[in-house]
Amino acid sequence: MERDETLCHCMDVTKGEVEDAIKEKNLTTVEQVQEETEAGTGCGACIEDIEDVLKEVSG
């Protein structure tokens, strides 16, 4: 998934926005990402994608 692709369609949040929030705020959980970006707070279908981005960013 590219940075400009929509990760959360319900809240219209891109992968890049999630990556940036994780890096800037040192987020480590899906719940923290949800609070910061609102991604994953609609239908929840993107929770697995958020987990994947967390793993990518944290190495």
N, C-alpha and C positions, 0 to 999 in steps of 0.2 A: 504494500500500500504506500502510495506517495504522500508526501506532506500535505499537498493541497486537496487530497481526496477526503470526502466527508466520512468521518468515522461514526458519528452519531447523527442519524437522519432526523430523529425527533427534535433535537435541539440545534441542529445545523452546526455541528462542531467538527472541525477538520482534525486529521491526525497531527498536523503541525501545531495546532493550538494546544492539543493534549501534551505533546512532547515539550513544548515551551513551558507550559504550566508545571510539568513534572520537574524540569531542570531549574526553573526560576524559584520555585517554592519548595524544592526538595521533597516532593510528594512521594510516598511509598506505598499507598493503598488505593484501591479503587474508590473507596469512600472519600478520600481526600481529593481525588481527581473529580469526583462528582460534585463535591462542594465548590471547588474552584472553577470548574468549567460548565457544569450542568450536564455534561456528557454522561449517558447511562441512567439518567433520572426519568426518562420517558418510559418506553416499553422494556428497556433492559437488554435488548438484543445485542448491543455492542459491548456488554460487560467483558466478554472474552477478548475482544479487540483491545479494550483498555488494559486488561491484564498483559496482553502481548506487548503493548507499547511500554508499559512499566518495566517489563523484563528487558526489552531492547535498550531502553535508556539507562537502566541501572547496571547493565552488563551481565 
